[in-house]
Amino acid sequence: MAAPSVARAAPAPRSPVRPTRARRAGDPEPAERYEARLGRAIALLERRLDVGTAEAASGATPSGAPVAGAGPRLPTLGELADAAGMSRFHFHRVFHAVVGETVHAFTTRLRLERALAAAEAERRGAGAGAAGAGSSAGRGARAGVGAWKRAAARAGYRSAAVFSRAFRRQFGVAPSAFDLATYWAGRADAAEAHAVSAYFLRPAPPVPDGFVVRLVERPGTRLVVARAWGAYVHPERLLAAYARLAAWAAREGVPIEDGRLAGASRDDPDVTPLARCRYDFALAVDDAVLAARGLVGAGARGRTNGGLPDGLALGRRAAGWWAVHEVAGDMAAVDHAWNTLFKRWLPAAGLALRPAPCEELYRRTPAVLGWERFDLWCAVPIVAPASAPSGAAARAIPPS
């Protein structure tokens, strides 16, 4: 569904977890499930990566060389284990069993995929800018050395040699030799990937008449999140994640339509193996609503997963600007909207992307329309524009 992605990884086990170190004040209860604990640790890692990427992007020199102190400050194994409420040894074993990778391998892959995405985005932007709106120039070109230097710095690599070695181990070639089409031809899940994505291998579509994009500033908000692992190859997991979240909202009387429910890919299947992709359904909920139900604040202390049922977790969307396009129709219409946004509109607009996942904001949910037709906003996180739009644009979607 969403432009860049849906999800997969090893299914989360259903047995309870008991920490192997002594419990401390604020620790989760022993009966809390693996997925909730690991979710907190992964969220900590991604927050550090996002903050570091933004700082490095603003602090890099014109040549792309990293600045001292720039880049992510990655959490230690101890910090990740504390976030999950486990000992380091137990956390490492559980993480590997559930995610299918070691903590180090998972962290390295996220950093390299972000670097690759940044370099590819710069290549596409430069190609679109040089060729003009009617051309597909740049689709077969490779990112230049400068783009790779900037991408490596943003991913926290202060040494080009270290970055190059890590990249070669992950993708089989040096960064300067990477070609997306060649990578796709050789990836282990090529057949499945071509069936569900091949997003950036397709040519840019023409911009249709009446293609309107609004720039919207959205406040930060709490989220109740249901994550689907493996939905590209196991779509029933995507349906189950939505059902969990929708059932909780109905039980609690929390509204779910008019843009409050978002679908957000945490990974890009164009570069991430399908077995590693993740997809979130996230519902924006006011703090007052959560506090009244004992899910945040004093009422949530000491409660398993803050009082949420298994399969749901609390998250947060940071405040920021978004480029938003409304689309209604089948999957092909949604796909065309994302293609147009990324391959035509964004390069022409000259806007920079923020390190946050794109979102599909449901005006009407699948409970109303089913899964064959959609009525939603495609939302792309952007750096604040030089000049703010009029107030009408800020009211284009609910202040979720």
QUILINMO-V270827 format. One record per pair of residues at least 12 apart in sequence whose ideal C-beta (glycine too) atoms are under 8 Angstrom apart, sorted by the first residue. I is the first residue (numbers start at 1). J is the second residue. If there is no record, write none. Layout:
BEGIN
i: [I I]
j: [J J]
END
This chain:
BEGIN
i: [1 1 1 1 1 2 2 2 2 2 2 2 2 3 3 3 3 3 3 3 3 3 4 4 4 4 4 4 4 4 5 5 5 5 5 5 5 5 5 5 6 6 6 6 6 6 6 6 6 6 7 7 7 7 7 7 7 7 7 7 7 7 7 7 8 8 8 8 8 8 8 8 8 8 8 8 9 9 9 9 9 9 9 9 9 10 10 10 10 10 11 11 11 12 12 12 12 12 13 13 13 14 15 16 16 16 16 17 17 17 17 17 17 17 18 19 19 19 19 20 20 20 20 21 21 21 23 26 27 28 28 28 29 29 29 31 32 32 32 33 33 34 34 35 35 35 35 35 36 36 36 37 37 37 37 37 38 38 38 38 38 39 39 39 40 40 40 41 41 41 41 41 41 43 43 44 44 44 44 45 45 45 45 45 46 46 48 48 48 48 49 49 49 49 49 49 49 50 50 51 52 52 52 52 52 52 52 53 53 53 53 53 53 54 54 55 55 56 56 56 56 56 56 56 57 57 57 60 60 60 63 63 64 64 64 64 64 64 64 65 65 66 66 66 66 67 70 71 71 71 71 71 71 72 72 72 74 74 77 77 77 80 80 91 100 100 101 108 108 109 109 109 111 111 111 111 112 112 112 112 112 113 113 113 113 114 114 114 114 115 115 115 115 115 115 115 115 115 116 116 116 116 116 117 117 118 118 118 118 118 119 119 119 119 119 119 120 120 120 120 121 122 122 122 122 123 123 123 123 123 123 124 124 124 124 124 125 125 126 126 127 127 128 128 128 128 128 129 133 133 133 134 136 136 139 139 140 140 142 142 142 142 143 143 143 145 148 148 148 151 152 163 171 172 180 180 180 180 181 183 184 184 184 187 188 189 189 189 192 192 192 193 193 196 196 196 197 197 197 198 199 199 199 199 200 201 202 204 204 204 204 205 205 205 205 205 206 207 207 207 208 211 211 211 212 212 213 213 213 213 213 213 214 214 214 214 214 214 215 215 215 215 215 215 215 215 215 216 216 216 216 216 216 216 216 216 217 217 217 217 217 217 217 218 218 218 218 218 218 218 218 219 219 220 220 220 220 221 221 221 221 221 221 222 222 222 222 222 222 222 222 222 223 223 223 223 223 223 223 223 223 224 224 224 224 224 224 224 224 224 224 224 224 225 225 225 225 225 225 225 225 225 226 226 226 226 226 226 226 226 226 227 227 227 227 227 227 227 228 228 228 228 228 228 229 230 230 231 231 232 232 232 233 233 238 239 241 241 241 241 242 242 244 244 244 245 245 245 245 246 246 248 248 248 249 252 252 254 254 254 256 256 256 256 257 257 257 257 257 258 258 259 259 259 259 259 259 259 260 260 260 260 260 260 261 261 261 261 261 261 261 262 262 262 262 262 262 262 262 262 262 262 262 263 263 263 263 263 263 263 264 264 264 264 264 264 264 265 265 265 265 265 265 266 266 266 266 280 280 282 282 282 284 284 284 290 293 294 295 295 295 296 317 317 318 320 320 320 320 320 321 321 321 321 321 321 322 322 322 322 322 323 323 323 323 323 323 323 323 324 324 324 324 324 324 324 325 325 325 325 325 325 326 326 326 326 327 327 327 327 328 328 328 328 328 329 329 330 330 330 331 331 333 334 334 334 334 337 338 338 341 341 342 346 351 351 351 352 352 353 353 353 353 354 354 354 355 356 357 358 358 358 358 359 359 360 360 360 360 360 361 361 361 361 361 362 362 362 363 363 363 364 377 377 379]
j: [263 331 334 360 374 263 264 265 279 338 358 359 360 199 265 335 338 339 341 342 358 378 199 265 267 268 269 270 338 358 197 232 265 266 267 268 269 272 277 279 196 228 231 232 235 238 265 269 277 279 227 228 229 230 231 232 237 238 265 266 267 277 278 279 229 230 231 232 233 234 237 274 275 276 277 278 98 99 100 229 230 275 276 277 278 97 98 99 100 229 229 230 237 33 34 35 98 229 34 97 98 33 34 30 31 32 33 30 32 33 34 37 86 94 30 85 86 87 90 86 87 89 90 86 87 90 85 301 85 85 304 305 302 303 304 304 85 304 305 305 310 94 98 98 227 310 311 313 305 310 313 83 84 85 86 94 84 94 95 98 99 225 227 313 83 84 313 80 81 83 84 91 95 83 315 75 79 80 83 74 75 80 107 110 110 266 72 73 74 75 72 74 110 111 114 156 355 355 356 72 70 71 72 73 74 154 156 71 72 114 154 155 355 354 355 70 71 70 71 72 153 154 155 156 150 154 352 150 153 154 146 149 146 147 148 149 150 152 153 149 153 152 153 157 158 153 153 153 154 155 156 157 158 111 155 156 107 156 91 92 103 95 103 103 275 276 276 166 170 170 272 276 155 156 157 166 155 166 167 170 171 267 268 271 272 151 154 155 355 148 151 152 154 155 157 163 167 175 151 167 171 178 271 268 271 147 150 151 154 155 143 147 148 150 151 175 143 180 200 271 353 143 147 150 151 138 141 142 143 144 147 138 200 342 343 347 346 347 138 147 139 141 204 343 344 347 348 347 207 344 348 206 203 204 201 203 179 181 176 177 178 179 175 176 178 176 163 175 176 175 175 175 183 186 200 201 270 271 201 271 198 201 270 273 273 273 274 275 232 233 274 269 274 232 269 274 232 269 270 270 269 270 338 339 270 270 339 339 340 343 344 336 339 340 343 344 344 340 344 345 340 325 340 345 325 326 323 324 325 341 345 349 323 324 325 389 393 396 321 322 323 324 382 385 388 389 393 321 322 323 324 379 393 394 396 397 319 320 321 322 384 388 394 317 319 320 321 322 397 399 400 319 399 316 317 318 319 284 285 286 316 317 400 284 285 286 287 290 296 314 315 316 262 282 283 284 285 314 315 316 317 245 248 249 254 282 283 285 308 312 313 314 315 245 280 281 282 283 312 313 314 315 241 242 244 245 280 281 282 311 312 241 266 278 279 280 281 313 240 241 278 279 280 281 278 275 277 277 279 269 274 277 274 275 279 371 279 280 281 311 281 366 309 311 312 261 281 283 312 365 367 308 309 312 283 289 293 283 285 289 283 362 365 367 362 363 364 365 368 363 398 361 362 363 377 397 398 400 283 284 361 362 398 400 281 282 283 284 361 362 365 280 281 282 283 284 317 359 360 361 362 379 400 279 280 281 282 359 360 362 279 280 282 357 358 359 360 277 278 279 280 357 358 278 279 280 357 315 357 315 317 359 317 398 400 314 307 307 307 308 314 314 356 400 356 354 356 381 382 384 354 381 382 383 384 385 359 379 380 381 382 341 345 346 349 351 379 380 382 361 377 378 379 380 396 397 337 340 341 345 377 378 363 376 377 378 374 376 377 378 363 373 374 375 376 373 374 372 373 374 372 374 374 360 374 376 378 378 358 378 378 380 380 380 382 383 385 382 383 380 381 382 383 381 382 383 381 381 381 378 379 380 381 379 381 374 376 377 378 379 376 377 379 397 400 374 375 376 375 376 377 376 396 397 397]
END
